[in-house]
Amino acid sequence: MRDVMKRLDDTFELWQCRYPFPGCCEIGLFISDQWVWRANGAGETNVEGEKGQYSDSFKRAAVMWGVGRYLYALPNVWVELDQYKKIIKPPALPTWATPEGFREIMKARGEQ
């Protein structure tokens, strides 16, 4: 969830989320002088049921904005891990898969 928040922070000047009812998250982005909202939901999880529900609904709502969707278009690569299973050197991303590249695409479309 923190990775999703960081991605929104890196990509958009203003964003917010709200939970109108349990299991539903709405994420709003400030685009062209107005708030635009997208939502999705999730059920309770087996681990930390209610907390997991809010976390999953947030991540699902972020996918509605395209956050993380690009991962499915990336090639599979092997990366070296340290003893704690942390990536030693992250693979390079294509420009379109970076926050800067996304902003360029949105400007070209006239959406930001």
BAMARBA-356402 format. One record per residue (C-alpha): residue number from 1; residue in three letters; x, y, z. Coordinates in steps of 0.001 Angstrom, whole numbers, plus 500000, padded with zeros to 6 digits. Layout:
# BAMARBA-356402
<vextor n="NUM" res="Ala" X="X" Y="Y" Z="Z"/>
...
END
This chain:
# BAMARBA-356402
<vextor n="1" res="Met" X="500000" Y="500000" Z="500000"/>
<vextor n="2" res="Arg" X="502856" Y="502392" Z="500776"/>
<vextor n="3" res="Asp" X="504306" Y="501750" Z="497327"/>
<vextor n="4" res="Val" X="500983" Y="502772" Z="495790"/>
<vextor n="5" res="Met" X="500891" Y="505942" Z="497899"/>
<vextor n="6" res="Lys" X="504453" Y="506782" Z="496866"/>
<vextor n="7" res="Arg" X="503567" Y="506249" Z="493215"/>
<vextor n="8" res="Leu" X="500599" Y="508618" Z="493556"/>
<vextor n="9" res="Asp" X="502805" Y="511150" Z="495379"/>
<vextor n="10" res="Asp" X="505477" Y="510910" Z="492670"/>
<vextor n="11" res="Thr" X="502991" Y="511220" Z="489831"/>
<vextor n="12" res="Phe" X="500297" Y="513647" Z="490970"/>
<vextor n="13" res="Glu" X="500466" Y="516960" Z="492763"/>
<vextor n="14" res="Leu" X="497161" Y="516417" Z="494549"/>
<vextor n="15" res="Trp" X="495364" Y="513176" Z="495329"/>
<vextor n="16" res="Gln" X="493176" Y="511882" Z="498124"/>
<vextor n="17" res="Cys" X="491245" Y="508805" Z="499104"/>
<vextor n="18" res="Arg" X="488037" Y="508184" Z="500978"/>
<vextor n="19" res="Tyr" X="486095" Y="505146" Z="502102"/>
<vextor n="20" res="Pro" X="482358" Y="505790" Z="501612"/>
<vextor n="21" res="Phe" X="481495" Y="502415" Z="503167"/>
<vextor n="22" res="Pro" X="483437" Y="499338" Z="504350"/>
<vextor n="23" res="Gly" X="485134" Y="497545" Z="501494"/>
<vextor n="24" res="Cys" X="485033" Y="500486" Z="499068"/>
<vextor n="25" res="Cys" X="487835" Y="502949" Z="498404"/>
<vextor n="26" res="Glu" X="487612" Y="505981" Z="496149"/>
<vextor n="27" res="Ile" X="490777" Y="507707" Z="494938"/>
<vextor n="28" res="Gly" X="490485" Y="511243" Z="493659"/>
<vextor n="29" res="Leu" X="493055" Y="512994" Z="491482"/>
<vextor n="30" res="Phe" X="493033" Y="516729" Z="490866"/>
<vextor n="31" res="Ile" X="493111" Y="516964" Z="487060"/>
<vextor n="32" res="Ser" X="492388" Y="520075" Z="484989"/>
<vextor n="33" res="Asp" X="491129" Y="522080" Z="487996"/>
<vextor n="34" res="Gln" X="488679" Y="519437" Z="489194"/>
<vextor n="35" res="Trp" X="488596" Y="516281" Z="491290"/>
<vextor n="36" res="Val" X="488111" Y="513090" Z="489302"/>
<vextor n="37" res="Trp" X="487269" Y="509916" Z="491239"/>
<vextor n="38" res="Arg" X="487604" Y="506176" Z="490586"/>
<vextor n="39" res="Ala" X="486664" Y="503430" Z="492998"/>
<vextor n="40" res="Asn" X="486906" Y="499711" Z="493659"/>
<vextor n="41" res="Gly" X="486281" Y="497386" Z="496534"/>
<vextor n="42" res="Ala" X="487385" Y="494260" Z="498345"/>
<vextor n="43" res="Gly" X="486115" Y="491858" Z="500964"/>
<vextor n="44" res="Glu" X="487661" Y="491117" Z="504339"/>
<vextor n="45" res="Thr" X="490877" Y="489124" Z="504247"/>
<vextor n="46" res="Asn" X="491888" Y="486076" Z="506287"/>
<vextor n="47" res="Val" X="494674" Y="488030" Z="508000"/>
<vextor n="48" res="Glu" X="493668" Y="491261" Z="509760"/>
<vextor n="49" res="Gly" X="490264" Y="491059" Z="508068"/>
<vextor n="50" res="Glu" X="489014" Y="494643" Z="508240"/>
<vextor n="51" res="Lys" X="492441" Y="496263" Z="507813"/>
<vextor n="52" res="Gly" X="493160" Y="493986" Z="504851"/>
<vextor n="53" res="Gln" X="489819" Y="494918" Z="503321"/>
<vextor n="54" res="Tyr" X="490636" Y="498637" Z="503423"/>
<vextor n="55" res="Ser" X="494167" Y="498060" Z="502154"/>
<vextor n="56" res="Asp" X="493031" Y="495814" Z="499290"/>
<vextor n="57" res="Ser" X="490255" Y="498196" Z="498260"/>
<vextor n="58" res="Phe" X="492783" Y="501060" Z="498157"/>
<vextor n="59" res="Lys" X="495141" Y="499062" Z="495929"/>
<vextor n="60" res="Arg" X="492267" Y="497995" Z="493669"/>
<vextor n="61" res="Ala" X="491082" Y="501594" Z="493332"/>
<vextor n="62" res="Ala" X="494636" Y="502611" Z="492403"/>
<vextor n="63" res="Val" X="494635" Y="500031" Z="489599"/>
<vextor n="64" res="Met" X="491596" Y="501845" Z="488191"/>
<vextor n="65" res="Trp" X="493982" Y="504792" Z="487728"/>
<vextor n="66" res="Gly" X="496591" Y="502557" Z="486099"/>
<vextor n="67" res="Val" X="498888" Y="502279" Z="489131"/>
<vextor n="68" res="Gly" X="500778" Y="499025" Z="488773"/>
<vextor n="69" res="Arg" X="498977" Y="498050" Z="485565"/>
<vextor n="70" res="Tyr" X="502183" Y="498626" Z="483606"/>
<vextor n="71" res="Leu" X="503810" Y="495731" Z="485491"/>
<vextor n="72" res="Tyr" X="501977" Y="493265" Z="483267"/>
<vextor n="73" res="Ala" X="503610" Y="494787" Z="480157"/>
<vextor n="74" res="Leu" X="507178" Y="494526" Z="481452"/>
<vextor n="75" res="Pro" X="509423" Y="491640" Z="480443"/>
<vextor n="76" res="Asn" X="510284" Y="489063" Z="483072"/>
<vextor n="77" res="Val" X="513844" Y="489554" Z="484311"/>
<vextor n="78" res="Trp" X="516019" Y="487954" Z="486958"/>
<vextor n="79" res="Val" X="517408" Y="490224" Z="489642"/>
<vextor n="80" res="Glu" X="520099" Y="489604" Z="492218"/>
<vextor n="81" res="Leu" X="518950" Y="489569" Z="495853"/>
<vextor n="82" res="Asp" X="520946" Y="490125" Z="499016"/>
<vextor n="83" res="Gln" X="520810" Y="487842" Z="502052"/>
<vextor n="84" res="Tyr" X="517585" Y="489586" Z="503206"/>
<vextor n="85" res="Lys" X="515900" Y="489051" Z="499822"/>
<vextor n="86" res="Lys" X="516154" Y="492743" Z="498913"/>
<vextor n="87" res="Ile" X="516863" Y="493631" Z="495299"/>
<vextor n="88" res="Ile" X="520512" Y="494649" Z="494888"/>
<vextor n="89" res="Lys" X="520120" Y="496499" Z="491583"/>
<vextor n="90" res="Pro" X="516587" Y="497156" Z="490324"/>
<vextor n="91" res="Pro" X="516064" Y="496625" Z="486599"/>
<vextor n="92" res="Ala" X="515707" Y="499737" Z="484456"/>
<vextor n="93" res="Leu" X="512141" Y="500663" Z="483552"/>
<vextor n="94" res="Pro" X="511085" Y="501919" Z="480137"/>
<vextor n="95" res="Thr" X="510282" Y="505656" Z="480174"/>
<vextor n="96" res="Trp" X="506525" Y="505038" Z="479881"/>
<vextor n="97" res="Ala" X="506616" Y="503034" Z="483143"/>
<vextor n="98" res="Thr" X="508054" Y="505886" Z="485251"/>
<vextor n="99" res="Pro" X="506168" Y="508731" Z="486946"/>
<vextor n="100" res="Glu" X="507930" Y="511230" Z="484654"/>
<vextor n="101" res="Gly" X="506990" Y="509259" Z="481556"/>
<vextor n="102" res="Phe" X="503388" Y="508993" Z="482736"/>
<vextor n="103" res="Arg" X="503207" Y="512771" Z="483236"/>
<vextor n="104" res="Glu" X="504517" Y="513284" Z="479682"/>
<vextor n="105" res="Ile" X="501845" Y="510959" Z="478300"/>
<vextor n="106" res="Met" X="499102" Y="512706" Z="480298"/>
<vextor n="107" res="Lys" X="500277" Y="516164" Z="479118"/>
<vextor n="108" res="Ala" X="500278" Y="514967" Z="475513"/>
<vextor n="109" res="Arg" X="496691" Y="513799" Z="475996"/>
<vextor n="110" res="Gly" X="495763" Y="517104" Z="477638"/>
<vextor n="111" res="Glu" X="494757" Y="515359" Z="480869"/>
<vextor n="112" res="Gln" X="497149" Y="517000" Z="483300"/>
END
